[in-house]
Amino acid sequence: MIETPDIKTEISKKNPYWISKHRYLQLVHYCLQYNEWKDQLNSFTAISAVNMDGMPRGNGTSRSLENTALMMAALSTKIERVESAAREADPVLAPYLIRAVTRTGVGYDYLRQVMRIPCGRRQYYNLRRKFFWILSGKVGD
C-alpha cells in the first residue's frame, strides 16, 4: 500500500495556487517517482547500434535501440518537469523543494534542521503550493 505523506491536502479555493485535493495527491505521487526515474535513466549505460550480421535488416537490435531511446527521452521529460517547476517556483529554494517533494518524510522541520533552508515555515509551504500548481500545468492529465 502506498503511504501518503502527512501533509494538508486541501487549501482554500481563494488561494491563487489552488488545485483539487485529488489532483494534488496525483502530483504528490508523481513526484515520489522522481528518484525511480533518475535510477532508471542512470541504468541505461550504453546504447548499442545495429549489429550487422549480413542479413538485409541486421539482427533486429535497432528496435531495441529505438525503444531505449524513447524510454530515456520519456524519463528525462518527467525529471525535467519536476526540476523546472521547482526552478519556476523559486530558483534559490529549488534544491530544497526537490528534496522535499521527491521523498517521504522530508518536511519543513527536516529542511530547517538538516539542510538549513533559508526561509520560514509559511514561505516554504506557500512555495510548495506554488510548485504543485506549476507542476499541474506541466504534467497535464
Buried (B, 14 or more C-beta within 10 A) or exposed (E): EEEEBEEEEEBEEEEEBBBEEEBBBBBBEBBBBBEEBBEBBEEEEEEEEBEEEEEEEBEEBBEEEEEBEEEBEEBEEBBEBBBBBBBBBBEEBBBBBBBBBBBEEBBBEBBBEEEEBEBEEEBBBBBBBBBBBBBBEBBEE
